[in-house]
Amino acid sequence: MRKIKYKIELNQVEKEALEKIVRKQTTAQSIGRRARIILMANSGEYKNGEIAKYVGMDGGEITRWTKRWVESRNEDIEERLKDRPRSGRPSRITAEQWCKIMALACERPEDYGIPITHWSHSTLTAEIIKQGIVDAISSTHVGNFLKKQNYNLTEVSTG
């Protein structure tokens, strides 16, 4: 029989917290799946291949998550289940430009000759480019930025 490389040993508090995460209906699927992996690995009843089949992942991913669980012992449970930050291309938009975009979103479209009462992502994006704040940006990127700022264009009182 193959030796388990990363043995999961949960205490009662960890087990209950993971079970709560799995049961909670608002838990992101990826987080719930990872919690289920750790719980199944802890039970000792399943091999990585069986866990992989059950959760719809491959065995390598099961090993990766059990390894990460064991190696991140000092972190909070939620942190241990989250995605790690990814390296990626740095933003081409500076903090100053984002501030200008946010300031523009707080203004009334009518002040810029646009005959509407509230910005849409596409009209705001067009005005951002027209004003030269940035050379190019998608309305999706603008919308995602505003969402991260908890800013909803349709609920803003303009005026």
Long-range contacts (C-beta under 8 A, 24 or more apart in sequence): 2-47, 4-41, 4-48, 5-63, 5-66, 5-67, 6-41, 6-63, 6-66, 6-67, 6-69, 6-70, 7-70, 8-38, 8-41, 8-42, 8-66, 8-69, 8-70, 9-42, 10-38, 10-39, 10-42, 14-77, 15-39, 15-42, 17-77, 18-77, 21-77, 21-81, 30-83, 31-78, 31-81, 31-82, 33-57, 34-65, 34-81, 35-81, 37-62, 37-65, 37-66, 38-65, 38-66, 38-69, 38-81, 41-66, 41-69, 92-134, 93-134, 93-137, 97-133, 97-134, 98-145, 100-133, 101-128, 101-133, 101-134, 101-142, 101-145, 102-146, 102-149, 102-151, 104-128, 104-131, 104-133, 105-146, 105-151, 105-153, 105-156, 106-156, 107-158, 108-158, 108-159, 109-158, 110-158, 117-158, 118-153, 118-154, 118-156, 118-158, 119-153, 120-153, 121-146, 121-153, 124-153
